[in-house]
Amino acid sequence: MAVTTALSRNVRRIGLVIRKYAADAGVDRDHLAIAGILDRKTERIYLSVGTDHPIDHSDWYVGIQQALGQEFGRIPSVAQLGIVVRQVDDLDTIYERMTVDDDSLDLTDML
């Protein structure tokens, strides 16, 4: 599956929404990592969001989902989105744990 203009635009919007949510929670982009892949078979997007700041994982997960819902409404690409939120000591951990294989497309640079 090629990266379409619509997919690219939506992935960038997702990244902006997550960064805004983090900023509103007091976490700047130097303390935030977002990695993502698109599963080519299911067309589902998987994101891993991490920070080295203390956070409540449940609050962040719900808050990010709500922010994305406000931004996108019921666009199918958001309905096909899996998100994991982590607090980590080293932000590189977020990128290292995101496995890209032949059936997936790395979206990290678009976020």
Backbone as a ProteinNet text record, in pm:
[ID]
protein_1_A
[PRIMARY]
MAVTTALSRNVRRIGLVIRKYAADAGVDRDHLAIAGILDRKTERIYLSVGTDHPIDHSDWYVGIQQALGQEFGRIPSVAQLGIVVRQVDDLDTIYERMTVDDDSLDLTDML
[TERTIARY]
84.1	0	88.6	67.5	142.2	83.8	166	119.5	44.6	-84.1	-164.3	-154.7	-195.1	-195.9	-288.5	-405.3	-501.1	-443.6	-380.1	-319.6	-210.8	-124	-15.9	-70.9	-171.3	-231.3	-294	-366.2	-429.8	-327.6	-220.8	-116.5	-50.4	-24.2	32.5	-62.6	-191.5	-291.5	-294.3	-284.5	-281	-162.9	-45.8	72.3	53.7	-6	-30.6	-125.9	-230.3	-327	-259.3	-177.9	-109.4	-9.6	65.6	160.9	89.3	-25	-102.3	-154.9	-204.9	-251.9	-137.8	-22	93.7	131.7	136.4	172.1	72.1	-55.6	-158.9	-144.1	-83.2	-58.5	76.8	148	275.2	396.9	382	494	529.9	651.1	689.9	746.4	764.8	801.7	938.3	1025.6	1154.9	1140.6	1023	998.3	886.6	865	757.9	811.8	770.4	805	676.1	662.4	547.5	601.6	572.1	612.1	486.4	486.7	367.9	397.2	310.6	316.1	174.6	168.3	44.3	57.1	-35.6	-40.4	-104.1	-28.6	-76.3	-192.6	-196.9	-302.4	-436.4	-433.6	-558.3	-589.2	-490.3	-499.5	-524.3	-476.9	-488.9	-358.7	-371.1	-255.7	-230.9	-105.5	-65.4	31.6	2.7	88	138.3	259.9	316.6	355.3	298.8	322.1	392.5	503.1	577.1	631.3	650.5	711.1	798.9	896.5	980	932.6	814.7	751.5	654.9	633.1	532	392.9	319.9	185.5	93	-35.6	-136.4	-171.6	-130.5	-148.5	-294.1	-383.3	-525.7	-578.6	-542.6	-586.8	-535	-409.1	-351.4	-420	-441.3	-505.5	-643.6	-723.7	-858.5	-852.4	-763.7	-751.2	-710.3	-616.7	-573.4	-687.5	-757	-871.4	-977.9	-1006.9	-1106.8	-1061.1	-934.5	-881.2	-886	-852.8	-859.3	-1004.1	-1094.9	-1236.1	-1288	-1243.2	-1284.6	-1226.7	-1105.2	-1039	-1095.9	-1120.4	-1157.1	-1303.9	-1374.1	-1510.9	-1507.6	-1580.1	-1589	-1517.8	-1408.4	-1331.3	-1277.7	-1295.5	-1254.5	-1108.5	-1019.7	-878.5	-854	-937.9	-923.6	-984.8	-1093.6	-1155.1	-1059.7	-969.9	-873.4	-738.3	-742.6	-622	-603.1	-485.4	-450.3	-343.2	-362	-267.1	-222.5	-91.9	-33.5	37.1	13.3	77.4	170.1	293.7	393.8	470.2	509	607.8	738.9	843.2	971	1084	1194.8	1312.7	1386.7	1384.4	1455.9	1357.5	1337.6	1240.9	1273.6	1399.6	1437.3	1368.9	1332	1262	1134.6	1065.4	941.1	968.3	1074	1107.4	1161.6	1239.5	1300.2	1196.9	1088.3	986	889.6	889.7	799.2	864.1	812	868.4	805.3	890.4	845.3	889.6	791.8	825	769	771.1	725.9	577.8	499.8	355.9	317.7	417.2	386.1	465.2	416.4	476.7	506	629.3	669.6	611.7	535.2	472.5	538.6	639.7	698.3	741.5	804.8	851.4	737.3	617.6	502	435.4	464.1	401.5	478.6
-117.3	0	123.6	206.9	332.3	432.9	525.9	631.8	732.9	743.1	838.8	975.7	1076.2	1211.9	1219.2	1154.7	1157.3	1087.5	973.4	902.5	988.2	1042.7	1126.6	1245	1310.3	1425.8	1385.1	1272.2	1227.6	1185	1120.1	1079.9	1203.7	1304.2	1428.9	1495.4	1494.1	1551.9	1474.8	1343.9	1262.5	1304.5	1317.8	1361.1	1497.9	1590	1724.1	1719.9	1639.9	1627.7	1570.7	1468.6	1406.7	1504.5	1575.2	1673.5	1786.3	1830.2	1934.6	1882.7	1759	1699.6	1696.3	1652.7	1645.2	1784.5	1881.2	2018.9	2072.9	2047.3	2092.2	2024.5	1904.8	1831.8	1868.9	1964.5	2011.2	1934.1	1856.2	1778.1	1835.3	1891.6	1948.3	1838.7	1873.5	1771.7	1708.8	1774	1713.9	1597.8	1586	1479.6	1386.6	1384.4	1305.4	1227.8	1103.8	1021.3	960.9	965.9	904.7	821.2	693.7	603.9	537.5	507.4	445.4	361	263.1	180.4	163.7	136.5	98.4	-48.6	-130	-270.5	-276	-316	-315.6	-412.6	-520.9	-621	-572.7	-513.3	-472.4	-324.3	-249.9	-104.7	-36.6	-98.9	-45.2	25.6	139.2	215.3	183.1	155.3	129.9	239	301.6	407.7	371.6	412.6	403.6	545.1	592	727.5	714.4	784.3	774.8	907.8	917.4	1034.8	991.6	1075.9	1048.4	1126.7	1186.8	1254.6	1159	1177.9	1095.4	1126	1022.6	1040.5	932.7	958.3	856	797.6	674.5	611.6	611.9	580.4	574.4	711.4	814.2	950.3	992.3	963.5	1000.6	924.8	796.4	716.8	773.6	794.9	847.9	989.3	1071.3	1209	1216.7	1132.9	1130.5	1082.2	977.5	927	1035.7	1107.4	1214	1326.7	1365.1	1471.6	1430.8	1306.2	1257.4	1253.3	1212.7	1210.9	1350.2	1449.1	1587	1637.1	1597.3	1642	1573	1443.8	1365.4	1326.6	1328.9	1277.3	1127.3	1078.7	934.2	890.4	955	913.3	772.8	681.3	542	525.2	613	596.2	608.7	686.1	697.8	576.9	524.3	404.4	286	288.3	180.9	215.6	270	319.8	252.7	193.4	135.4	220.7	253.7	340.9	275.9	281.2	240	361.4	389.2	502.2	446.6	496.8	446.9	562	540.1	626.6	548.9	612	544.6	631.2	568.6	644.1	701.7	627.7	666.7	668	783.7	796.3	707	674.6	586.1	450.1	411.8	285.1	278.9	390.9	394.4	358.3	415.4	389.2	247.3	199.7	66.8	-44.6	-22.3	-126.1	-135.8	-36.8	-36.9	-118.6	-238	-330.4	-308.2	-286.1	-270	-393.5	-457.2	-575	-556.3	-663	-654.6	-620.1	-649.6	-623.5	-490.3	-409.9	-282.8	-169.3	-51	69.5	161.5	207.5	296	435.6	484.7	615.4	718.5	676.6	759.3	896.6	902.1	1031.6	1126.4	1073.3	1158	1213.5	1149.7	1193.4	1310.3
0	0	0	-95.2	-103.6	-5.1	34.2	123	37.2	59.1	-15.8	50.1	-24.2	30.9	151.3	142.4	253.1	376.9	357.9	470.4	533.2	452.3	502.3	581.4	527.5	594.1	728.2	729.4	853.5	958.3	915.6	1010.9	1071.7	990.4	1042.8	1141.6	1110.2	1201.4	1332.9	1325.4	1447.4	1534.1	1472.1	1546.9	1611.6	1538.6	1592.7	1711.9	1701	1810.8	1934.4	1917.2	2031.7	2093.4	2010.5	2064.6	2137.9	2086.4	2154.9	2288.2	2289.3	2414.7	2516.8	2473.1	2563.4	2613.4	2524.1	2563.6	2665	2642.2	2736.3	2872.4	2872.7	2997.8	3059.4	2996.4	3050.7	3002.6	2896.7	2843.2	2705.9	2695.2	2565.6	2475.5	2348.9	2249.3	2275	2352.3	2385.8	2483.5	2543.9	2641	2594.5	2462.8	2404	2284.5	2272.8	2156	2101.4	1969.3	1902.3	1786.7	1788.9	1680.1	1626.1	1497.3	1440.4	1318.6	1298.1	1177.6	1123	995.1	928.8	892	939.2	900.5	761.8	663.3	524.4	502.4	578	559.3	614.3	732.6	797.7	779.2	729.9	716.7	851.4	956.5	1092.9	1128.1	1195.7	1241	1388.2	1419.6	1557.7	1600.7	1714.5	1766.5	1905.1	1931.2	2064.5	2104.2	2214.4	2264.1	2397.7	2412.2	2537.7	2583.5	2711.7	2771.7	2887.7	2918	3034.2	3156.1	3146.8	3259.7	3328.2	3457.4	3525.5	3468.7	3430.8	3376.2	3429.9	3419.3	3444.7	3308.1	3284	3152.8	3108.4	3200.7	3166.5	3126.5	3202.3	3169.1	3032.6	3005.1	2875.5	2762.5	2781.2	2676.6	2644.8	2746.7	2727.4	2669.4	2722.2	2674.1	2527.5	2488.1	2347.5	2258.7	2301.3	2223.2	2207	2314.9	2307.3	2215.7	2226.4	2140.9	1994.1	1965.7	1827.5	1778.1	1865.4	1828.7	1796.4	1873.1	1846.1	1714.5	1684.1	1561.8	1437.6	1448.1	1330.8	1322.3	1432.1	1429.1	1409.6	1311.6	1288.5	1161.7	1128.7	1011.6	1035.9	941.2	961.8	1001.9	953.5	987.3	1137.1	1206	1350.8	1419.8	1363.2	1420.4	1409	1312.1	1290.6	1352.3	1471.6	1535.9	1670.8	1689.7	1818.3	1882.7	2009.5	2079	2208.8	2232.6	2359.5	2416.3	2544.3	2612.1	2718.7	2718.7	2814.6	2878.6	3001.1	3065.8	3061.9	3009.5	2992.1	3047.6	3080.2	3122.4	3002	2892.2	2771.1	2653.8	2593	2483.6	2364.4	2344.6	2233.7	2244.1	2364.8	2386.1	2302	2288.7	2211.7	2065.4	2010.4	1870.3	1850.5	1946.5	1934.9	1942.8	2016.3	2033.7	1916	1828.6	1713.5	1602.4	1579.1	1481.7	1345	1246	1108.1	1030.7	963.6	883.4	742.1	662.3	523.1	509.8	614	610.3	673.2	709.4	773.5	709.5	732.7	679.2	797	808.7	917.1	893.3	990	981.4	1072.5	1145.3	1250.3	1199.9	1083.6	1032.8	998.5	976.9	945.2	1070.2	1184.6	1308.4	1360.9
[MASK]
+++++++++++++++++++++++++++++++++++++++++++++++++++++++++++++++++++++++++++++++++++++++++++++++++++++++++++++++

